[in-house]
């Protein structure tokens, strides 16, 4: 059996930037929807 060490390679900086951009692309509209829904729920229960 030959011993091969598996090394994990760090992702490149451009892929890190893409991940951050896509997280923002998904999170911002999601956060806006949660905020708007919360406003409606508060108005519903507080009168």
BALOBA-1460 file (C-alpha; in Angstrom, 3 decimals):
// residues 47
<rec num="1" residu="x" x="0.000" y="0.000" z="0.000"/>
<rec num="2" residu="x" x="1.411" y="3.343" z="-0.947"/>
<rec num="3" residu="x" x="0.953" y="6.198" z="1.423"/>
<rec num="4" residu="x" x="-0.530" y="9.198" z="-0.282"/>
<rec num="5" residu="x" x="-1.329" y="12.207" z="1.758"/>
<rec num="6" residu="x" x="-4.463" y="14.000" z="0.716"/>
<rec num="7" residu="x" x="-3.989" y="17.680" z="1.052"/>
<rec num="8" residu="x" x="-6.945" y="19.980" z="1.046"/>
<rec num="9" residu="x" x="-6.406" y="22.931" z="-1.202"/>
<rec num="10" residu="x" x="-7.590" y="26.355" z="-0.146"/>
<rec num="11" residu="x" x="-10.209" y="27.874" z="-2.435"/>
<rec num="12" residu="x" x="-8.969" y="30.741" z="-4.559"/>
<rec num="13" residu="x" x="-9.752" y="34.293" z="-3.520"/>
<rec num="14" residu="x" x="-11.999" y="34.808" z="-6.562"/>
<rec num="15" residu="x" x="-14.177" y="31.852" z="-5.572"/>
<rec num="16" residu="x" x="-14.422" y="33.238" z="-2.032"/>
<rec num="17" residu="x" x="-15.611" y="36.556" z="-3.442"/>
<rec num="18" residu="x" x="-18.196" y="34.786" z="-5.603"/>
<rec num="19" residu="x" x="-19.530" y="32.870" z="-2.612"/>
<rec num="20" residu="x" x="-19.868" y="36.099" z="-0.619"/>
<rec num="21" residu="x" x="-21.650" y="37.815" z="-3.522"/>
<rec num="22" residu="x" x="-24.091" y="34.951" z="-3.996"/>
<rec num="23" residu="x" x="-24.802" y="34.810" z="-0.235"/>
<rec num="24" residu="x" x="-25.644" y="38.512" z="-0.381"/>
<rec num="25" residu="x" x="-27.753" y="37.992" z="-3.506"/>
<rec num="26" residu="x" x="-29.840" y="35.402" z="-1.663"/>
<rec num="27" residu="x" x="-29.765" y="36.812" z="1.881"/>
<rec num="28" residu="x" x="-30.818" y="40.392" z="1.210"/>
<rec num="29" residu="x" x="-34.179" y="39.594" z="-0.429"/>
<rec num="30" residu="x" x="-34.763" y="36.864" z="2.155"/>
<rec num="31" residu="x" x="-34.082" y="39.275" z="5.013"/>
<rec num="32" residu="x" x="-36.378" y="41.861" z="3.399"/>
<rec num="33" residu="x" x="-39.174" y="39.275" z="3.176"/>
<rec num="34" residu="x" x="-38.729" y="38.288" z="6.819"/>
<rec num="35" residu="x" x="-38.782" y="41.959" z="7.836"/>
<rec num="36" residu="x" x="-41.942" y="42.710" z="5.858"/>
<rec num="37" residu="x" x="-43.675" y="39.590" z="7.185"/>
<rec num="38" residu="x" x="-42.709" y="40.480" z="10.736"/>
<rec num="39" residu="x" x="-44.195" y="43.951" z="10.323"/>
<rec num="40" residu="x" x="-47.450" y="42.396" z="9.160"/>
<rec num="41" residu="x" x="-47.539" y="39.937" z="12.034"/>
<rec num="42" residu="x" x="-46.886" y="42.670" z="14.596"/>
<rec num="43" residu="x" x="-49.669" y="44.786" z="13.096"/>
<rec num="44" residu="x" x="-52.023" y="41.813" z="13.116"/>
<rec num="45" residu="x" x="-51.471" y="40.946" z="16.773"/>
<rec num="46" residu="x" x="-51.149" y="44.444" z="18.215"/>
<rec num="47" residu="x" x="-54.129" y="45.923" z="16.413"/>
